[in-house]
Amino acid sequence: MISFILLFGIHPSEIKDTKEEIDRDILEIESLVKSNEKVVAIGEIGLDYHWEKDKKELQRYSFVEQIKLANRLDLPIVIHSRDAIMDTIDILKNDVKPNKKGILHCCQLNQDLVKAGIDAGLYISFAGAITFKNSKNADEIIKMVPEDKILIETDCPYLSPEPHRGQRNDSRNIKYTAQKIADVRQKSLEEIASITYENARKIFQI
């Protein structure tokens, strides 16, 4: 039997052109969540200034309003942050705090962002980029994260880890990301698999 969970959210690349339209989409998400018991989080939500250089204020508005939605629904959030480190930190520190915490998805390897996430009680999710030979700060940031806040992911079909960088990613490659964390933290692959599995169960309450 295959088990699955659901997440609903408005990705920053998919937001509408007005606050009124965003509000209507958020109301629709709220209705969907309330009608489906398999929903475990609101996400991906957040900021993307790499692909979406315009509508920054609307992105911020959508992000904040969806954190408020998650708080109303008593759900964690999954945060997408790309090339928007300072604004992400600012929102987490000053705008609205997620009551049920959440995850910094595919976390950029920036010490300030990771520290802000940890301070906000978020889980830090690592993808294949930590294995790249040109990845800066990877070891230091892996060591920064408390054991009970580490997660791993594929970000399929993107970010295939070494030795498959550049190829389509899938779950068969997750072992390379886990092995990198195990090497840095001087643990076995099995220990990291167990730790991240239990952390995922905890944040999603499954």
Secondary structure, DSSP 8 states (H G I E B T S, - for coil): -----EEE---GGG--SSHHHHHHHHHHHHHHHHT-TTEEEEEEEEEETTT--S-HHHHHHHHHHHHHHHHHHT--EEEEEES-HHHHHHIIIII---TT-EEETT--S-HHHHHHHHHTT-EEEE-GGGG-TT-TTHHHHHHHS-GGGEEE---TTS---TTSTTS---GGGHHHHHHHHHHHHT--HHHHHHHHHHHHHHHHT-
